[in-house]
Amino acid sequence: MSATTAAVRSFSRSYTSWIGALHEGLLDTPYSLTESRVLFELAQRERTDVTALRRTIGVDGGYLSRILARFAADGLVTRTRSEADGRRQVVYLTDQGRTAAGVLDRRSRDQLAELLAAFDAEQQRRLVTAMATIEEILAGGRPDAVTLRPMGSGDYGWVVQRHGLLYAHEYRWDESFEALVARIVAEFVDQRADAPDRVAAWVAEVDGKPAGSIFCMRKDGDTGQTDTTAQLRLLLVEPTTRGLGVGSRLVDECIRFARGAGYETLVLWTNDVLVEARRIYERAGFTLVEQEPHHSFGHDLVGQNWALPLR
């Protein structure tokens, strides 16, 4: 047995033991791991083709048939013939079945929350990143697939340093720009301390290495009842990963968060020389509101304000 095979087997034993997958009844229910997976998949849609379900889960057809027969006997599912193809079978969860699936889902979330509570934020970040890498490789994804993770300690210095270096190299902007980035990062940390549910920042990774960043902040640090506008800030994409969709992934995540946090509008400030960034904003639905010449970072520039309604 090779060292790689032994390592994978060791990880599999450790992980299945950690999540309790080998217990006789998963999450203190009468269902095995496979039966629970079937319930979960059935709960994702109103009706499910049995052949498609077998392919999704990857189990033997006879074994799946026995599971569905047990579920039917317990009143969890109803099976009928497909209206489109009489040779195919369609299965539905009953109200009782949806209740059982809901119990499994709730207990799974509670169990994982309890297990993860044993690790600090940095350990959780490393765990999630490693899991994303495993999932990506097993799914046959490109080795340059993009993953996002929340920004944490140590990332903020990287954001300031990479902005300073890249903008100096590509646009010859002076150190006043790097100082501005440092102030924005410091403002973000202050805002997160005041309202952790209203601000967020992410690092994009390619092959486990930082490839970009983005921040979603309250506009100008506003608070109170008028706090309805979020600001997208510090979008960065490393030159070696441009063309992989890093910028679009980051912007989409920022929009998703801002909308979920209850903001009505997402705005951003950029400069007309940042052509590729402006294209990303346009594709995401932002529109140019106003622009004005200014002299900053050692150059004559044209600043632009863009906005995106979230409701």
N, C-alpha and C positions, 0 to 999 in steps of 0.2 A: 504494500500500500504506500502510495507516494505521500510526501509531507503535506502537499496541498489537499489531498483527499482526507487525510487525518485531521487537518485543521478545520475543514468544512464540517466533518462529522462531529468534531468537538464543539464547534459553534452551534450546530443544530441541537445537540443534546442540551447545551447550556440554555439556549434560547427557549426551547419548548418547555424546559423545566421552569424557567423564570416566569413565563406567562401562564403556566398551569395547563398547557395543552394536552398533557398526558393523563390528567385526572379523569376518573370514570365518567363524571358528569361535568361538562364545561360550565364554569361560573355558577356552580350549585344548581344546575338545571338537569333534567333527565336526558339532555342531548349531548352526543359526542361532538368532537371538533368538526368532523365532516358534516354531520347533521346541522350543526349551528351555521356552518358556511352556507348550506343549502337554504336555510331559513333567511339568512341575511340577503342572499342574492334574490330570492323570491320577493322580499320586501322592497326591493329597489324599483319595482315596476308593477303595474296593475295585473298584467298577464305575462307568462313566460313560456316560450317554446321549450319543451323538454330536451330536444336535441341540442339547442343552443345552450341550455343550462349545463348539459353534460360537457360540452366543449369548454365553457367558461371555467367550470370547477376542475375539469380534468380527471374525472373518476369513471370507473367502469360502468357501462350502461345498466348491467344487471344490479349492481350495488345501488345505483341511483334509483332504480325502479323499486327496490326494496325499501329505501328510505321514504320515497313518496307514498308507498303503500302504507307504511306505518303512520305517516303524517295524516293520510286520508282516514285511517281507522281512528286516529285521535281527534279528528275533526279540525285539523289545522289547514288542510288544502282541499280543493275540489279539482278534479281532472276532467277535461272534456276533449273532444276531437277538434282540431283546427278547422275553422270555416274555410280557410284558403286551401288546405290540403288535408283531406280526410285521413291520410296515412300518418299524420303528425299529431302529437298530443300537446295540449296546452294546459298549464296548471295555474291555479289562482290560490292566493292565501285567503282563508276565511277571516272573519273578524277575530275569531279565537287565535288563528295563526298569526295575525298582525300583532295581537297582544303579546304572544309568546316571543315574536321577533323583537318587539319593543323592549321587553324585559332583558333579553340577551344584549341588545345594543346598549341599554342603560348600564347594565352591570359591567359590560366590557369597558365602557368609558370610565366608570368609577374605579375599576380595578387598575387600569393603566394609570389613572391620575395618582392613585395611592402608590403604585410601584415607582413612578417617576419622581414622586416627592422625595425619594431617598437621594436624589442627585441634585447638585446645584445647577445654576443656569448654564454654565459653560459645559458641564458634563452632558446636559440635555441637548445642547446645541451640537456637540460632537456626535452624540448618539443619533440624532435625526439626520445629520449629514451623512453618516456612515450607512444608515438605512436607505437613504435616497440613492446612494451609490450602488448598493447591493441590488435594489429594485431596478435601477436603470440598466445595469449589466445583465441581469437575468431576463429583462424584457427585450434584450437585443437592441437597445438604443445605441445611438452613435456615441463613441467615446467622448465627443465634445458636447454632449447634452448639457443644457443649462439647468441649474437648480438654484432656488432662492432660499435664503435663511434669514431670520431676524438678526439685526446688527447687535453686537455685544462688545464687551470690554476688549480693547486692543484693536478693534476695527476702526474706531474713530481716528486714531493716529494715522492709520493707513489711508483713510479717505482724504485727510488733509495733505499728506505727503504725495499721494498719487495725483491729486488735482494740481498741486504746485508744480510737479515735474512735467506732467503731460501738457498743461496749458503753456508752460514756459517753452517747451520743445515745439509744440505744434502752432502756437499763436504768438510766441515771444512775449507773453504777458509777464509783468514783473511780480515781485514778491508781495505786492499789495493785494493781489488776488488770493494768494495762499493765506494771507492774514484774514481776508474776508471769509474764506472757507472755514478757518479755525473759529471765527466768531459765530458763524452759523451753527457749527457743530456744538459749540458750547451752549448756544441758545436752545438747541434741540434737547440737550441733556437737562436743562432747566425746565423746559416745557414738559418733558416726560415725568419729571419729579412732581410737577403740579397736577398733571392730567394724563396718567399713563394710558388711558383708553382712547385718547384723542390724537395721539401722535405715534408714529412708527417709522422705522428705517430698516432697509434690507441690504444684504450683500448678495450679489449674484456670483455663483461659482461655476467654473467649467473644469472638469477633471479634478474637482476638489480644491481648486485655487481661485482666489478672488478675481472676478472679472468685471465687476461693476457695482454701483451703489445708487441708492435713491433715498430721499427723506420725504415724509409727509408731515407737515407741521401746521400749527395754527398760524393764520395770516398775521404777520407782524406781532406775534405773541398776544393777540387779542384774547380777552377772557370775558365771561359773563354771558348775558342774553344775546349779545350781538355776535357771538362766536359761531358764525355760519359759513365761514370761508376758510378752506384749507389751502396750503401752498405746497406745491411740488418743488423740491429743492435738491441741488447737488446730484443730478443725474450724471453718472460717469460710466463709460464703457471702455475697457482696456483695448488698445489698438489690435492686439493679437486675436481678440474674440469678436471683432466687429463682423457683421454678416451672419451671425448665429442667432439673432433675435434677442440678444441680451437686453438691449435698450427697451424694446417693446414689452418684454416680460416684466421688466422693472416698472415701467409706466403703467401697464395694466394692473399690476399689484397695488400700486399707489392709488389708482382710481378706485379699485375694489375696496380698499381699506377706507378711503375718504367717504365713499358712499355708505358703507356699513357703519361708520362712526357718526352718521347723521348730518354731515356737512351738505350744504346746498350748492356750493360752487367750489371748484378746484382751480386755482390760478398758478401761474408761474412767470418768472422773469428770465429772459435769455437775451442773447445778442445775435444780430443778423448774420454774423460770420459763422455761427455754429449751425451750418446747413443741415448736417445729418440729424442733429438733435431736433431741429425744427420739423423735419420730415416725420420723425417719430411722433411728435406732438400732433401734427396734422392728421396722421393716420388714426390716432387715438380719439380724434374728435375735437381737439382744441381749436379755437379760432383766435386770430390776432385781434386784440382790442385796441392797442395803441402802440406807437413807437416814438422814440425821441433820441436825438444825437447826444452823446456825452463823451467825456474824456476820462477814461479809467484804465488802470492796470498798465499805464504807459502808452495807450493808444487812443485814437479817435474811433469810437464805436457807435453803433445804433442799438440802443436797448429796446426790447420788445416785451410787452405784457400780453399774455395769452390766457384764455379762460375756457372752462368746460363746465356747463350746467350739469349737476348730478341728479336733478329731479325733473 
